[in-house]
């Protein structure tokens, strides 16, 4: 029994059944060990969740580093590879956002991103602004502003449409936008607003704008 084996089993359980199914007792049962043995490697539920976040970030880091092209192409490839990891683990964005501290393995990952920009002629000031603009995109997802419908079936869609109709009088422009996007959100996503199309559109917009600012 090792910490790595326990975390690999935790990732597999979360992938199959979601984070809600992941408890110390359930994980110990899946590993065919006593729960107290698991605590030796992972100190409680928060330690388990911290370990899960570290594991996903390590997976992102492992697929980065061999990008080709100019700085825009390299960062684009890196962020899209990170997104592939997140799509394999759709519970990971919410988990990473819930951690009380920054996982240590994120620092070298972001150091490489900043290095890519400074090697291309970015000042430290502009690289800092770029990180603010990117937000969570280097990790392969974007945080949502609105989520009128949960991932699921027709009942949730019907409820969302009723809510939008009730909002229309007070918020006509926002409601019209959300109604249009509600019907368009058919591709595999990490959330209602976080479709692959929207992710790539935003990423390309930012990269092109930063290239102009760099010049």
N, C-alpha and C positions, 0 to 999 in steps of 0.2 A: 504494500500500500504506500503510495506516494501522493504528495500534494498535486502533482501534475496529473496523475491518474484520476484523482477525485475531481479536479476541475474539468477534465475531458468528459467525464461522466455527467457533470453538472451541465455543461454546454449541450450535450446530447439530449438530456432531459428537457432543458429549456427549449431547444429546437423542436422537440416532439410535442410538448404539452404546454409550453409557455412558462413564464417566470412564476406564476401563481402556484404551479405544481411543485416548484422547487423548494423543498424544506430539508433541513439537516436529517430528519428521520427518514424521509423518502429517499434521499441520496444515499444514505447509509444502507438502506434496504436494497437499492439497485446495485450497490457495490458488494453486497453480502458481508457487511461488517457491522459491528456494534456502533451505535451513534457516538458513544464516547470516544471510540477510536478515530472517528472523523474529526472530532474537536481537536485532536492532537495536531492535525495538519491545517485545519481551518477554524479559527477561533470564533465560532458563532455565525449567525446568519449574515451579519454585516461583513465579516471577514470573508465569507463565501462569495457575497456579491462583489466585494472589492476584487477578489481573485478572478471572478468571471469577467469583470471589466478589463483587468490586466490581460487576460487570455485573448480577448477579442482585439485589443490594441496590438498585442504581439502578432496576431494574425495579419493585421493591417500592415504592420512594419515589415513583415516577412515578404510581402508581395511588392514592396516598394524598393526603389533604388536602381533599377535598370531601365529607366525611362529614356526615350530618345527624342531628339529634336531640340527646339529652342525652349526657353523657360516656360512659355505658355503650354506647349505640347507636353512637356515633362510634368508640370503640375496637373494638367488635365488628366493625363494617364494615371497619375498617382491618386487623384481624388476619385476617379471612376473605379479604380481597383479597390479603394476603400469602400466604395458603395457596393461592390460585389460581395464584400465580406458582410456588410450590414444586411444585404438582401438574404444572405444565408442565415443570418441571425436577427430576424426582425424585432426581437425583444431588446436588442443591444442599445439602440439610441436612447430609449427611456432609461435604461439602466445607467449608462454613462452619464446622462444628465442628472441623475439622482445622487451621485457620489458626493460626499462631503468635501473631499479633497481631490486634487488633480492626480490621476495615476502617474507614478514616476516615469513610466515608459513613454508617456506622451512627450516629454521634454526633448529627447533625441529625435523623435519623429518631426516635431515642429522645428527643431534646429536645422534639419535637412531642408525643410521647406523654405525657411528664411535664407539658408545658404544658396539655394537655387536662385532666389531673387537677387541677393546681393552680388552673386557672380555675374548676373545679367546686367548689373549697373544700378540696381535699386539702392537708394540711400536707406539707412536704418530707419529713418522717419517714415518713408513711403512703405517699406516692408511692414512696419508696425501697423500702418493704416490698412494695408492689404489684409493682414490677419484679422483685423476687426471686420473688414468687409466680407471676408470669407465665412466668418462665423464657424459653424460646425461642418461646413462643406469639406474640409480636409479629412474629416472622419466619415464622409460618404452619406451624410443626410442633412436635411435642413429642419429647423424647428418650425412647427406650424403656428400660425396665428389663429386659424379657425378650424374647427373640426365638427361640422354639423351632422356628420353621419359616422357611426362606428363601422369598422370593417365587419361585414356580416351580410344580412339578407334584406329582403323587401320590406320587412317591418320597420327596420331602422330608416330606410330610405323614405318610406311613407311618413314617418314621424318627422324626419328632417324637412320634408316638403311642407308639412303643416306648420312647423316652426318658422320657416321662411315666409310663408304667406302671412303669418301674424306679424312678422318684422317689417313687411314691405311698406306699411304706412309711415313708420318712423325713420327707416333707413333704406330708402328706395334704391340708391346706387349700390351700396354694399350688398343688399339682398339680391339685386339683379346679377351681380358678379358671382355671388355664391351659388345661386340657382343654376347659372350657366355652367359653372365648374362642377357642380354636383352631378350633372348628366354627362360630363366629359371625363370623369375620373374612372376610366375603365382599365387602365394598364396596371401592372403589378407595382405597388407602391409600398413605402415605409409609413405612409400616413395619407390622410385625405389630400393635403396640399403637396405632398412630397412624391410626385410622380417622376419617372425617369426623364420625361420630356421637360418638366419644369426645372429639374435639377440641372440638366445640361444647358438649358436656355440661360439660367441664372449664372452658371459657371462661365459660359462663353462671354456673357455680357461683362462680367467682372474682369476676366482676363483681358479682353479687348480694351476696356477702360483703363486698366492698370498699365497696359502697354503704351497708351497715349500719355498717361501721367509720367511714366518712366522717360519718355522722349522729351 
